[in-house]
């Protein structure tokens, strides 16, 4: 083989080797890019499906609603034996058997548990919001090499946030109250069923701001319970004249028990502003209620007052 032919042969081998190397590098780059896109899509799907801004805003509204709810202790049978249903005790009967002092202690436990639950929900939601911001930061600032190098960290972050979300969703529903001591005193041969205590919620009472209107010397107020059908309940309605102008006007206030979701208050002063507040009436099983709705209405002036005001204008 001549030297010229040998050079051509060696050049062909070198070119073939370079082509193979380039092909292997290209394949490796394609696999790396594919892995990057797959893992990036995992994060994006988690953000859109499990940790979207819309979902977090909805949870925020849910917490704000829970802060306005009323919380009660509910007594339920722990289990029912077949054939025993004719002997079930009504809750009112059970209250006659429960030691009042011990029940008051349980109400304090329920109050503390409710406050802690609301604080934990707020804290968990803040952690979820912060976790979302961190994931978005990873996607926006990490290049392919950095993202893949830190994938274990990102994957652990996804797992932690998923667990946080599970805990958050489980805590949205009021839980069981754990009884350390017997609530029912020994009553001889009386058959006492096993009971469990749970926290139940009632949605907040809200003024209907379209239906609540003021007239010259009276107001018509109406309220409703959000997110549930209205059932007969007892309410406490308060009213107060704002900025009284004379000592005798300070009696323009009061507290009224109401058994329906509407009320009329008469004998008010015309052309004056009043503040009205509504809440549920105090109940024996109530453990926590901090919020109450308030509305301010101004009564209308009498027609002759309008005329006098117009005539007095320069």
C-alpha positions in Angstrom: 0.0 0.0 0.0 1.4 3.4 -1.0 1.9 6.2 1.4 -0.8 8.2 -0.3 -3.3 5.4 0.0 -2.3 4.8 3.6 -3.0 8.5 4.5 -6.4 8.4 2.9 -7.2 5.2 4.8 -6.1 6.7 8.1 -8.1 9.9 7.5 -11.2 7.9 6.9 -10.7 6.0 10.1 -10.2 9.2 12.1 -13.3 10.8 10.5 -15.3 7.7 11.3 -14.1 7.7 15.0 -15.0 11.4 15.3 -18.4 10.8 13.9 -19.0 8.0 16.4 -17.8 10.2 19.3 -20.0 13.1 18.1 -23.0 10.8 17.8 -22.5 9.4 21.3 -22.1 12.9 22.7 -25.2 14.0 20.9 -27.2 11.0 22.2 -26.0 11.7 25.7 -27.0 15.4 25.4 -30.4 14.3 24.1 -30.9 11.9 27.0 -29.8 14.6 29.5 -32.2 17.1 28.0 -35.0 14.5 28.0 -34.4 13.8 31.7 -34.3 17.6 32.4 -37.7 18.1 30.7 -39.3 15.1 32.4 -38.3 16.3 35.8 -39.1 19.9 35.1 -42.6 18.8 34.0 -43.0 16.9 37.2 -42.5 20.1 39.1 -44.8 22.1 36.8 -47.6 19.5 37.1 -47.3 19.6 40.9 -47.5 23.4 40.9 -50.5 23.5 38.5 -52.4 20.6 40.0 -51.6 20.5 43.8 -50.2 23.9 44.6 -51.8 26.3 42.1 -52.3 30.0 43.1 -56.0 29.5 42.6 -56.0 26.6 45.0 -54.0 28.5 47.7 -56.3 31.5 47.4 -59.3 29.2 47.9 -57.7 27.6 51.0 -57.0 31.1 52.3 -60.7 32.0 52.0 -61.6 28.7 53.7 -59.4 29.6 56.7 -60.9 33.1 56.9 -64.3 31.5 56.9 -63.3 29.0 59.6 -62.1 31.9 61.8 -65.7 33.3 61.6 -67.4 30.0 62.5 -68.9 28.9 65.8 -67.5 25.8 67.4 -69.4 23.4 69.6 -68.9 20.2 71.5 -71.0 17.4 70.1 -71.7 14.2 72.0 -72.0 11.1 69.9 -72.3 7.3 70.8 -69.0 5.6 70.4 -70.6 2.5 68.9 -74.1 1.0 68.7 -74.9 -2.6 69.5 -77.5 -4.3 67.3 -80.9 -4.3 68.9 -80.0 -1.5 71.3 -81.4 1.3 69.2 -84.6 1.6 71.2 -82.5 2.5 74.3 -80.4 5.2 72.8 -80.1 8.3 74.9 -80.9 11.6 73.5 -78.2 14.3 73.9 -80.4 16.2 76.4 -80.6 13.0 78.5 -76.9 12.5 78.3 -76.3 16.1 79.6 -78.2 15.1 82.7 -75.7 12.3 83.3 -72.5 14.2 82.5 -70.7 15.8 85.4 -71.1 19.6 84.8 -67.7 20.5 86.2 -66.0 17.9 84.1 -67.9 19.1 81.0 -66.7 22.7 81.6 -63.2 21.4 81.7 -63.7 19.7 78.4 -65.1 23.0 77.0 -61.9 24.7 77.9 -60.0 21.9 76.2 -62.2 22.4 73.1 -61.5 26.1 73.1 -57.7 25.6 73.3 -57.9 22.9 70.6 -59.9 25.1 68.3 -57.4 28.0 68.7 -54.4 25.8 68.1 -56.1 24.3 65.0 -56.8 27.7 63.4 -53.2 28.8 64.2 -51.8 25.6 62.7 -53.9 26.0 59.5 -52.6 29.5 59.0 -49.0 28.4 59.6 -49.3 25.4 57.2 -50.8 27.6 54.5 -47.9 30.0 54.9 -45.4 27.1 54.5 -47.2 25.9 51.4 -47.1 29.4 49.9 -43.4 29.7 50.7 -42.7 26.3 49.2 -44.5 27.2 46.0 -42.3 30.3 45.7 -39.2 28.2 46.2 -40.2 25.8 43.5 -41.0 28.6 41.0 -37.6 30.1 41.9 -35.9 26.8 41.1 -37.6 26.6 37.7 -36.9 30.3 36.8 -33.2 30.5 37.9 -31.7 27.0 37.6 -30.2 26.0 34.3 -30.3 22.4 33.1 -27.1 21.4 34.8 -27.9 23.0 38.1 -31.4 21.7 38.1 -30.3 18.1 37.5 -27.5 18.4 40.1 -30.0 19.6 42.7 -32.8 17.2 41.7 -32.6 15.3 45.0 -33.2 18.6 46.9 -36.1 19.4 44.6 -37.6 16.0 44.9 -37.4 16.2 48.7 -39.1 19.6 48.6 -42.0 18.1 46.5 -42.4 15.3 49.0 -42.4 17.7 52.0 -45.0 19.9 50.4 -47.2 17.0 49.5 -47.1 15.9 53.1 -47.8 19.4 54.3 -50.8 19.6 52.0 -52.2 16.3 53.3 -51.9 17.6 56.9 -53.5 20.8 55.9 -56.5 19.2 54.3 -56.9 16.8 57.2 -56.9 19.7 59.7 -59.6 21.6 57.8 -62.2 19.4 59.4 -62.6 19.8 63.2 -61.4 16.7 65.0 -62.2 14.5 67.9 -61.8 15.8 71.5 -59.7 13.4 73.6 -61.2 12.7 77.0 -58.7 11.9 79.7 -61.2 11.5 82.4 -64.7 10.1 82.6 -67.4 12.7 82.0 -70.2 10.6 83.4 -70.3 10.0 87.1 -71.3 6.6 88.5 -75.0 6.3 88.5 -75.6 2.8 89.9 -77.3 0.4 87.6 -78.1 3.0 84.9 -76.9 1.8 81.5 -74.5 4.4 80.1 -73.4 4.1 76.5 -69.8 4.8 75.6 -69.5 8.3 74.1 -67.1 10.3 72.1 -66.7 14.1 71.9 -66.1 15.9 68.6 -65.9 19.5 67.6 -68.6 20.6 65.2 -68.8 23.9 63.4 -71.6 26.2 62.4 -71.1 28.6 59.5 -71.1 32.3 60.4 -74.2 34.5 60.6 -74.0 37.3 58.0 -76.2 40.3 57.4 -78.0 40.4 54.1 -76.8 43.8 53.0 -79.3 44.1 50.2 -82.4 43.2 52.3 -81.4 45.2 55.4 -82.7 48.7 54.9 -83.3 51.8 57.0 -86.5 53.9 56.9 -87.3 57.2 58.7 -87.6 55.9 62.3 -87.1 52.2 61.9 -85.0 49.5 60.2 -85.7 46.1 58.7 -82.8 43.7 59.2 -82.2 40.3 57.7 -79.4 37.8 58.0 -78.5 34.4 56.8 -76.0 31.5 57.4 -73.4 31.0 54.8 -73.0 27.7 52.9 -75.7 25.8 54.6 -79.5 25.7 54.9 -81.0 27.9 57.5 -82.4 26.1 60.5 -84.4 27.6 63.4 -81.8 29.1 65.8 -81.7 31.8 68.4 -79.8 35.0 67.8 -78.7 38.0 69.7 -79.1 41.3 68.0 -77.4 44.5 69.3 -78.0 48.1 68.1 -76.5 51.4 69.1 -76.8 55.0 68.0 -73.6 56.4 66.7 -72.5 59.9 67.9 -75.4 60.8 70.2 -75.9 64.5 70.4 -77.7 64.7 73.8 -77.7 62.7 77.1 -81.2 61.3 76.5 -80.1 60.0 73.1 -77.6 57.6 74.8 -80.6 55.2 75.6 -80.8 54.5 71.8 -79.2 51.1 72.2 -80.1 47.7 73.3 -79.8 43.9 73.0 -82.7 41.8 71.6 -83.2 38.1 71.5 -84.5 36.9 68.1 -85.7 33.5 67.0 -85.8 34.1 63.3 -83.5 35.4 60.6 -85.1 38.9 60.5 -86.1 41.7 62.8 -87.6 45.2 62.8 -86.4 47.8 65.2 -88.7 50.9 65.6 -88.7 54.2 67.5 -85.3 55.2 66.1 -84.2 58.7 65.4 -84.4 60.0 61.9 -81.4 60.9 59.8 -79.0 59.2 62.2 -76.5 56.4 61.9 -76.9 53.2 63.9 -74.6 50.2 64.3 -76.2 46.7 64.3 -74.4 43.5 65.3 -75.8 39.9 65.1 -74.5 36.6 66.5 -75.9 33.3 67.7 -77.3 33.2 71.2 -75.0 31.7 73.8 -75.3 27.9 73.9 -74.2 25.4 76.6 -72.0 23.5 74.2 -70.3 26.5 72.6 -66.5 26.5 73.0 -65.3 29.2 70.6 -66.9 32.1 68.7 -64.8 35.2 68.1 -66.4 36.8 65.1 -69.8 38.6 64.7 -71.1 40.5 61.7 -71.7 44.2 62.0 -73.6 46.6 59.7 -74.1 50.4 59.9 -77.3 52.0 58.5 -78.5 55.6 58.5 -82.2 56.3 58.9 -83.8 58.6 56.4 -84.9 62.1 57.2 -88.6 62.9 57.3 -89.9 64.8 54.2 -90.6 67.9 56.3 -87.0 67.8 57.6 -85.7 67.8 54.1 -87.9 70.8 53.3 -86.7 72.7 56.4 -83.1 71.9 55.5 -83.7 73.2 51.9 -85.3 76.4 53.2 -82.5 77.1 55.6 -79.9 77.0 52.9 -78.6 80.5 51.9 
